[in-house]
Amino acid sequence: MLRDSLQRWVASQITGEVTLELRRGNDYSILNTVSDNLTYKRSV
């Protein structure tokens, strides 16, 4: 159910790649984002 929601409503607006870690229930973490059009750069 969460995966369907993310694909339908979030992924349709994103150009690039998002790596998610799905855990139990409705819990998830965003691990990485990659796109040519990001408004910020990730500092490592």
PDB file of N, CA, C and O in Angstrom, chain B, residues numbered from 101:
ATOM      1  N   MET B 101       0.826  -1.191   0.000  1.00  0.00           N
ATOM      2  CA  MET B 101       0.000   0.000   0.000  1.00  0.00           C
ATOM      3  C   MET B 101       0.875   1.262   0.000  1.00  0.00           C
ATOM      4  O   MET B 101       0.627   2.179  -0.782  1.00  0.00           O
ATOM      5  N   LEU B 102       1.870   1.316   0.848  1.00  0.00           N
ATOM      6  CA  LEU B 102       2.782   2.468   0.873  1.00  0.00           C
ATOM      7  C   LEU B 102       3.546   2.565  -0.439  1.00  0.00           C
ATOM      8  O   LEU B 102       3.742   3.657  -0.974  1.00  0.00           O
ATOM      9  N   ARG B 103       3.969   1.436  -0.946  1.00  0.00           N
ATOM     10  CA  ARG B 103       4.718   1.436  -2.203  1.00  0.00           C
ATOM     11  C   ARG B 103       3.861   1.982  -3.344  1.00  0.00           C
ATOM     12  O   ARG B 103       4.343   2.774  -4.155  1.00  0.00           O
ATOM     13  N   ASP B 104       2.604   1.569  -3.412  1.00  0.00           N
ATOM     14  CA  ASP B 104       1.700   2.083  -4.445  1.00  0.00           C
ATOM     15  C   ASP B 104       1.524   3.583  -4.322  1.00  0.00           C
ATOM     16  O   ASP B 104       1.539   4.294  -5.326  1.00  0.00           O
ATOM     17  N   SER B 105       1.359   4.073  -3.104  1.00  0.00           N
ATOM     18  CA  SER B 105       1.197   5.514  -2.883  1.00  0.00           C
ATOM     19  C   SER B 105       2.438   6.273  -3.318  1.00  0.00           C
ATOM     20  O   SER B 105       2.333   7.307  -3.979  1.00  0.00           O
ATOM     21  N   LEU B 106       3.611   5.773  -2.955  1.00  0.00           N
ATOM     22  CA  LEU B 106       4.858   6.439  -3.335  1.00  0.00           C
ATOM     23  C   LEU B 106       5.031   6.462  -4.849  1.00  0.00           C
ATOM     24  O   LEU B 106       5.429   7.479  -5.418  1.00  0.00           O
ATOM     25  N   GLN B 107       4.732   5.347  -5.495  1.00  0.00           N
ATOM     26  CA  GLN B 107       4.897   5.295  -6.945  1.00  0.00           C
ATOM     27  C   GLN B 107       3.900   6.202  -7.650  1.00  0.00           C
ATOM     28  O   GLN B 107       4.251   6.871  -8.622  1.00  0.00           O
ATOM     29  N   ARG B 108       2.679   6.232  -7.178  1.00  0.00           N
ATOM     30  CA  ARG B 108       1.634   6.982  -7.868  1.00  0.00           C
ATOM     31  C   ARG B 108       1.749   8.480  -7.649  1.00  0.00           C
ATOM     32  O   ARG B 108       1.635   9.252  -8.601  1.00  0.00           O
ATOM     33  N   TRP B 109       1.974   8.909  -6.405  1.00  0.00           N
ATOM     34  CA  TRP B 109       1.900  10.334  -6.086  1.00  0.00           C
ATOM     35  C   TRP B 109       3.258  11.020  -5.995  1.00  0.00           C
ATOM     36  O   TRP B 109       3.367  12.197  -6.339  1.00  0.00           O
ATOM     37  N   VAL B 110       4.277  10.332  -5.551  1.00  0.00           N
ATOM     38  CA  VAL B 110       5.592  10.951  -5.394  1.00  0.00           C
ATOM     39  C   VAL B 110       6.446  10.723  -6.635  1.00  0.00           C
ATOM     40  O   VAL B 110       6.996  11.676  -7.188  1.00  0.00           O
ATOM     41  N   ALA B 111       6.563   9.497  -7.073  1.00  0.00           N
ATOM     42  CA  ALA B 111       7.460   9.169  -8.178  1.00  0.00           C
ATOM     43  C   ALA B 111       7.065   9.851  -9.480  1.00  0.00           C
ATOM     44  O   ALA B 111       7.924  10.096 -10.327  1.00  0.00           O
ATOM     45  N   SER B 112       5.802  10.157  -9.657  1.00  0.00           N
ATOM     46  CA  SER B 112       5.387  10.822 -10.895  1.00  0.00           C
ATOM     47  C   SER B 112       5.923  12.246 -10.982  1.00  0.00           C
ATOM     48  O   SER B 112       5.987  12.806 -12.076  1.00  0.00           O
ATOM     49  N   GLN B 113       6.309  12.847  -9.858  1.00  0.00           N
ATOM     50  CA  GLN B 113       6.817  14.211  -9.826  1.00  0.00           C
ATOM     51  C   GLN B 113       8.339  14.286  -9.770  1.00  0.00           C
ATOM     52  O   GLN B 113       8.908  15.371  -9.890  1.00  0.00           O
ATOM     53  N   ILE B 114       8.995  13.163  -9.591  1.00  0.00           N
ATOM     54  CA  ILE B 114      10.446  13.141  -9.402  1.00  0.00           C
ATOM     55  C   ILE B 114      11.136  12.744 -10.702  1.00  0.00           C
ATOM     56  O   ILE B 114      10.767  11.754 -11.334  1.00  0.00           O
ATOM     57  N   THR B 115      12.141  13.527 -11.095  1.00  0.00           N
ATOM     58  CA  THR B 115      12.987  13.125 -12.215  1.00  0.00           C
ATOM     59  C   THR B 115      14.367  12.853 -11.636  1.00  0.00           C
ATOM     60  O   THR B 115      15.043  13.768 -11.165  1.00  0.00           O
ATOM     61  N   GLY B 116      14.770  11.622 -11.673  1.00  0.00           N
ATOM     62  CA  GLY B 116      16.027  11.207 -11.074  1.00  0.00           C
ATOM     63  C   GLY B 116      15.818   9.890 -10.359  1.00  0.00           C
ATOM     64  O   GLY B 116      14.937   9.110 -10.720  1.00  0.00           O
ATOM     65  N   GLU B 117      16.619   9.647  -9.355  1.00  0.00           N
ATOM     66  CA  GLU B 117      16.537   8.399  -8.604  1.00  0.00           C
ATOM     67  C   GLU B 117      16.446   8.682  -7.118  1.00  0.00           C
ATOM     68  O   GLU B 117      17.112   9.576  -6.596  1.00  0.00           O
ATOM     69  N   VAL B 118      15.616   7.910  -6.452  1.00  0.00           N
ATOM     70  CA  VAL B 118      15.494   7.982  -4.999  1.00  0.00           C
ATOM     71  C   VAL B 118      15.637   6.567  -4.470  1.00  0.00           C
ATOM     72  O   VAL B 118      14.941   5.660  -4.927  1.00  0.00           O
ATOM     73  N   THR B 119      16.533   6.368  -3.511  1.00  0.00           N
ATOM     74  CA  THR B 119      16.719   5.064  -2.891  1.00  0.00           C
ATOM     75  C   THR B 119      16.053   5.085  -1.525  1.00  0.00           C
ATOM     76  O   THR B 119      16.402   5.892  -0.664  1.00  0.00           O
ATOM     77  N   LEU B 120      15.082   4.180  -1.334  1.00  0.00           N
ATOM     78  CA  LEU B 120      14.349   4.089  -0.076  1.00  0.00           C
ATOM     79  C   LEU B 120      14.680   2.789   0.624  1.00  0.00           C
ATOM     80  O   LEU B 120      14.947   1.775  -0.021  1.00  0.00           O
ATOM     81  N   GLU B 121      14.660   2.823   1.944  1.00  0.00           N
ATOM     82  CA  GLU B 121      14.741   1.610   2.746  1.00  0.00           C
ATOM     83  C   GLU B 121      13.379   1.435   3.397  1.00  0.00           C
ATOM     84  O   GLU B 121      12.976   2.237   4.239  1.00  0.00           O
ATOM     85  N   LEU B 122      12.666   0.370   2.997  1.00  0.00           N
ATOM     86  CA  LEU B 122      11.355   0.093   3.567  1.00  0.00           C
ATOM     87  C   LEU B 122      11.520  -0.826   4.769  1.00  0.00           C
ATOM     88  O   LEU B 122      12.220  -1.836   4.710  1.00  0.00           O
ATOM     89  N   ARG B 123      10.860  -0.454   5.861  1.00  0.00           N
ATOM     90  CA  ARG B 123      10.918  -1.257   7.074  1.00  0.00           C
ATOM     91  C   ARG B 123       9.514  -1.725   7.419  1.00  0.00           C
ATOM     92  O   ARG B 123       8.605  -1.598   6.597  1.00  0.00           O
ATOM     93  N   ARG B 124       9.325  -2.243   8.569  1.00  0.00           N
ATOM     94  CA  ARG B 124       8.020  -2.766   8.973  1.00  0.00           C
ATOM     95  C   ARG B 124       6.966  -1.682   9.026  1.00  0.00           C
ATOM     96  O   ARG B 124       7.254  -0.527   9.341  1.00  0.00           O
ATOM     97  N   GLY B 125       5.751  -2.065   8.715  1.00  0.00           N
ATOM     98  CA  GLY B 125       4.649  -1.114   8.774  1.00  0.00           C
ATOM     99  C   GLY B 125       4.780  -0.055   7.697  1.00  0.00           C
ATOM    100  O   GLY B 125       5.139  -0.359   6.560  1.00  0.00           O
ATOM    101  N   ASN B 126       4.492   1.177   8.052  1.00  0.00           N
ATOM    102  CA  ASN B 126       4.579   2.293   7.106  1.00  0.00           C
ATOM    103  C   ASN B 126       5.853   3.100   7.305  1.00  0.00           C
ATOM    104  O   ASN B 126       5.889   4.285   6.973  1.00  0.00           O
ATOM    105  N   ASP B 127       6.893   2.485   7.838  1.00  0.00           N
ATOM    106  CA  ASP B 127       8.135   3.176   8.157  1.00  0.00           C
ATOM    107  C   ASP B 127       9.124   3.037   7.004  1.00  0.00           C
ATOM    108  O   ASP B 127       9.308   1.945   6.466  1.00  0.00           O
ATOM    109  N   TYR B 128       9.754   4.135   6.629  1.00  0.00           N
ATOM    110  CA  TYR B 128      10.757   4.102   5.570  1.00  0.00           C
ATOM    111  C   TYR B 128      11.777   5.205   5.790  1.00  0.00           C
ATOM    112  O   TYR B 128      11.513   6.169   6.509  1.00  0.00           O
ATOM    113  N   SER B 129      12.947   5.064   5.169  1.00  0.00           N
ATOM    114  CA  SER B 129      13.994   6.085   5.196  1.00  0.00           C
ATOM    115  C   SER B 129      14.425   6.378   3.769  1.00  0.00           C
ATOM    116  O   SER B 129      14.501   5.470   2.941  1.00  0.00           O
ATOM    117  N   ILE B 130      14.708   7.643   3.477  1.00  0.00           N
ATOM    118  CA  ILE B 130      15.281   8.020   2.192  1.00  0.00           C
ATOM    119  C   ILE B 130      16.793   7.913   2.342  1.00  0.00           C
ATOM    120  O   ILE B 130      17.394   8.635   3.138  1.00  0.00           O
ATOM    121  N   LEU B 131      17.408   7.012   1.579  1.00  0.00           N
ATOM    122  CA  LEU B 131      18.839   6.766   1.697  1.00  0.00           C
ATOM    123  C   LEU B 131      19.663   7.639   0.764  1.00  0.00           C
ATOM    124  O   LEU B 131      20.760   8.066   1.123  1.00  0.00           O
ATOM    125  N   ASN B 132      19.143   7.909  -0.439  1.00  0.00           N
ATOM    126  CA  ASN B 132      19.928   8.657  -1.412  1.00  0.00           C
ATOM    127  C   ASN B 132      19.005   9.262  -2.457  1.00  0.00           C
ATOM    128  O   ASN B 132      17.973   8.681  -2.794  1.00  0.00           O
ATOM    129  N   THR B 133      19.377  10.431  -2.971  1.00  0.00           N
ATOM    130  CA  THR B 133      18.669  11.053  -4.088  1.00  0.00           C
ATOM    131  C   THR B 133      19.697  11.478  -5.126  1.00  0.00           C
ATOM    132  O   THR B 133      20.748  12.019  -4.785  1.00  0.00           O
ATOM    133  N   VAL B 134      19.388  11.232  -6.395  1.00  0.00           N
ATOM    134  CA  VAL B 134      20.278  11.587  -7.494  1.00  0.00           C
ATOM    135  C   VAL B 134      19.448  12.239  -8.594  1.00  0.00           C
ATOM    136  O   VAL B 134      18.468  11.659  -9.063  1.00  0.00           O
ATOM    137  N   SER B 135      19.840  13.447  -9.005  1.00  0.00           N
ATOM    138  CA  SER B 135      19.156  14.142 -10.093  1.00  0.00           C
ATOM    139  C   SER B 135      20.017  15.296 -10.575  1.00  0.00           C
ATOM    140  O   SER B 135      20.797  15.866  -9.813  1.00  0.00           O
ATOM    141  N   ASP B 136      19.867  15.630 -11.832  1.00  0.00           N
ATOM    142  CA  ASP B 136      20.570  16.794 -12.375  1.00  0.00           C
ATOM    143  C   ASP B 136      19.932  18.094 -11.909  1.00  0.00           C
ATOM    144  O   ASP B 136      20.559  19.151 -11.990  1.00  0.00           O
ATOM    145  N   ASN B 137      18.706  18.034 -11.427  1.00  0.00           N
ATOM    146  CA  ASN B 137      17.948  19.237 -11.098  1.00  0.00           C
ATOM    147  C   ASN B 137      17.697  19.423  -9.601  1.00  0.00           C
ATOM    148  O   ASN B 137      16.723  20.073  -9.223  1.00  0.00           O
ATOM    149  N   LEU B 138      18.547  18.870  -8.750  1.00  0.00           N
ATOM    150  CA  LEU B 138      18.361  19.043  -7.310  1.00  0.00           C
ATOM    151  C   LEU B 138      18.608  20.495  -6.909  1.00  0.00           C
ATOM    152  O   LEU B 138      19.421  21.186  -7.523  1.00  0.00           O
ATOM    153  N   THR B 139      17.907  20.951  -5.880  1.00  0.00           N
ATOM    154  CA  THR B 139      18.085  22.328  -5.423  1.00  0.00           C
ATOM    155  C   THR B 139      19.133  22.426  -4.322  1.00  0.00           C
ATOM    156  O   THR B 139      19.414  23.519  -3.830  1.00  0.00           O
ATOM    157  N   TYR B 140      19.701  21.315  -3.938  1.00  0.00           N
ATOM    158  CA  TYR B 140      20.754  21.313  -2.926  1.00  0.00           C
ATOM    159  C   TYR B 140      21.742  20.214  -3.265  1.00  0.00           C
ATOM    160  O   TYR B 140      21.420  19.287  -4.009  1.00  0.00           O
ATOM    161  N   LYS B 141      22.928  20.317  -2.727  1.00  0.00           N
ATOM    162  CA  LYS B 141      23.920  19.257  -2.864  1.00  0.00           C
ATOM    163  C   LYS B 141      24.103  18.602  -1.513  1.00  0.00           C
ATOM    164  O   LYS B 141      24.229  19.274  -0.489  1.00  0.00           O
ATOM    165  N   ARG B 142      24.115  17.308  -1.523  1.00  0.00           N
ATOM    166  CA  ARG B 142      24.303  16.555  -0.299  1.00  0.00           C
ATOM    167  C   ARG B 142      25.746  16.690   0.151  1.00  0.00           C
ATOM    168  O   ARG B 142      26.666  16.432  -0.625  1.00  0.00           O
ATOM    169  N   SER B 143      25.952  17.094   1.399  1.00  0.00           N
ATOM    170  CA  SER B 143      27.312  17.173   1.934  1.00  0.00           C
ATOM    171  C   SER B 143      27.635  15.868   2.639  1.00  0.00           C
ATOM    172  O   SER B 143      26.851  15.382   3.454  1.00  0.00           O
ATOM    173  N   VAL B 144      28.772  15.314   2.328  1.00  0.00           N
ATOM    174  CA  VAL B 144      29.157  14.013   2.885  1.00  0.00           C
ATOM    175  C   VAL B 144      30.160  14.210   3.979  1.00  0.00           C
ATOM    176  O   VAL B 144      30.616  13.238   4.581  1.00  0.00           O
TER     177      VAL B 144
END
